[in-house]
């Protein structure tokens, strides 16, 4: 792989890493929101709203799972970058992190 | 008028009961209908009826849903809440319920809740609509469902976001065109309610849709062999696992009936490099199986999981090899205790089916059993509302998860998978000794002293001359 291709790969990995971090942050926010919805929707004695609350609660868990999967994927991308370049690359702060 | 009829009925009942009691008291005991009461007490009502059924059929009878005998003493285990020594988890914090099955696989499978839908095959066990309802519910909650010993049903694959397929002893899923469509592969060598015994579904119970999924000819029976086709040696099995892992990249696991030979079976499983191990305790359910295989064969789920966890811990494989518990797990407490004992996740079968049927039970009873709505050969399968059934199961799973989360909160744990034996105590010294859970009778620092002082009560069979040779003869 020549220097230009290597740089392209590093840029792509960096882009993916940043986006995955963003998805993780969004999933966390939405998960918290969905959990709040569960509590709000169960305030009413209505079967339909309770079913929506149940679905919100499951959505909250699945968003938390997405968050966890993003953390794992971000870690793997970081490892890929290290393996490819023998240094920390953008993991060590060359590229701005989302958070 | 109504009052008059009511009084007449009361009077008739009064006279009939009086006559019945008087007859029961005066008649010779050997000629007395009352003899049925002590007889049923001696033999058991279930056994009494099954004796009559055997006498009528002349072939092994097929009891649905598994053994009524509950051999795993889950009720003797309790969780240990915390207050100050460690603080409870704050209620505003969500409890992490996700689990990754087969973390060493190229494509591990992450599920949002640690409860999966157990292997229940289309045709061999359930109707198409029941399988679709299970798949819909599993997808809605972010978990996996299992094909059971069947071929790949297109509709199930489409509905299930995560589908575990059984590489089975009937051979119906064992070709690349099928198993490459799965999210995890479970090599099925046995099940709690059947051991590794063969099973046969007669062609009279096989419809066109069944034949299509299984690739059977008209008039051909569906046979699950006692051995997996092509696997006759330990090396055959090891090669199969390696080939499936290489070809697919998805987690490849092994499912067996729990047995006292557990460690010997697990040794071969870990040599093969399986990503997960499913242990089905003797309490495991089935669409129908002989009472003897259900009641008298296997090892209870609780001990199977505890022993497997100890085995994997000793081998240093507890992190890389997922352990899945199944067999008679009916309550969230039992499921969470299985996880605390070392299971990464659990499968539920009977509980899922009961939840699925839910309120729709009224469409079957009193003239048909509730399962007639969901089993392939059931008389009421066309009356099952798939979306309503899926929603009942979604609600059940949410309620179960929330109860498990409540326990995690009071234990001061942030994730369900962080709950371990250290969060348990047990109300039986033998169980404590066998499972490594602390005995609730005495303080943690007095455990050693208690067991030292009571050593004579815990002599192993080796100390009383009870070795394997005596077992064989």
Boltz contact constraints between the chains, C-beta under 6 A:
constraints:
  - contact:
      token1: [A, 35]
      token2: [B, 94]
      max_distance: 6.0
  - contact:
      token1: [A, 54]
      token2: [B, 395]
      max_distance: 6.0
  - contact:
      token1: [A, 54]
      token2: [B, 398]
      max_distance: 6.0
  - contact:
      token1: [A, 57]
      token2: [B, 398]
      max_distance: 6.0
  - contact:
      token1: [A, 58]
      token2: [B, 141]
      max_distance: 6.0
  - contact:
      token1: [A, 61]
      token2: [B, 97]
      max_distance: 6.0
  - contact:
      token1: [A, 61]
      token2: [B, 112]
      max_distance: 6.0
  - contact:
      token1: [A, 62]
      token2: [B, 112]
      max_distance: 6.0
  - contact:
      token1: [A, 62]
      token2: [B, 142]
      max_distance: 6.0
  - contact:
      token1: [A, 64]
      token2: [B, 94]
      max_distance: 6.0
  - contact:
      token1: [A, 65]
      token2: [B, 98]
      max_distance: 6.0
  - contact:
      token1: [A, 65]
      token2: [B, 112]
      max_distance: 6.0
  - contact:
      token1: [A, 65]
      token2: [B, 142]
      max_distance: 6.0
  - contact:
      token1: [A, 68]
      token2: [B, 98]
      max_distance: 6.0
  - contact:
      token1: [A, 69]
      token2: [B, 110]
      max_distance: 6.0
